Amino acid sequence: MAGFYDLLSGFGRSMADFTAPIAPDRSFVVIGDVHGCDDLLVQLLDQLSKRVPDLPYVCVGDYVDRGPDSAAVLRRLMTMTANDPESMICLKGNHEAMMLDFIDMPIECGPVWLANGGDKTLESFGISAPSDRRDAPALISARDALVENAEPELVYWLRALPLIWQNGNVAVTHAGGDPSRPLEPRRGHGLLWGHPDFLRKQRGDGLWMTHGHFIVPQPEVTGGRIAIDTGAFSTGMLSAAIIRPGNVDFLST
């Protein structure tokens, strides 16, 4: 796979305008949006263990919804972070935020979550999704079953997931945030859901943004952004970026 400087010539003016070198303090791996595809996660982790066995992993969020095995993905990642928190860092995505909103406010937030793949997450925990997304008693019953089947430790783990991880001048967030503002957890909406300017405006502080959320046909490096959401739940391709000083390589299932 082409490295960063091999890719540089292929991105024209938008890439050339962003001149900051990619300079993490240490090498690491970022894993894209899993969306319930536990089989692909296992494949990718196996590939990474052979290719870069000593590097830490950072996951960009969106572990749940749309794919068939959200429960397995969550339990796998929670176990990995508990066993070695320095080697597996998990960030929160907007789908984890929707799941937590459903737990906290099932009647108000359930319809939106279910419409965005939450039904698949419920099914992965052995719970039938309400046939009527506006049925308040059914939403409350599904929420109660989810909390019971997920167990308190998993819900607590989800609530505690951070929004930002940074290494040198490379930051990882789920959806990038506002390119005109400093990165701050309190600006969580843009970090989880994206900002209108994120894909069309470069940052002026020399900070590289590694992110998921916005699906791309292939992982890419452009304009100070490293995009790695390749739509695993629909394409079968889960991707990771291997980030070293001056270099980005990609690995996909």
Order of alpha helices (4+ residues) and beta strands (2+ residues): alpha-alpha-beta-alpha-beta-alpha-beta-alpha-alpha-alpha-alpha-alpha-beta-beta-alpha-beta-beta-beta-alpha-beta-beta
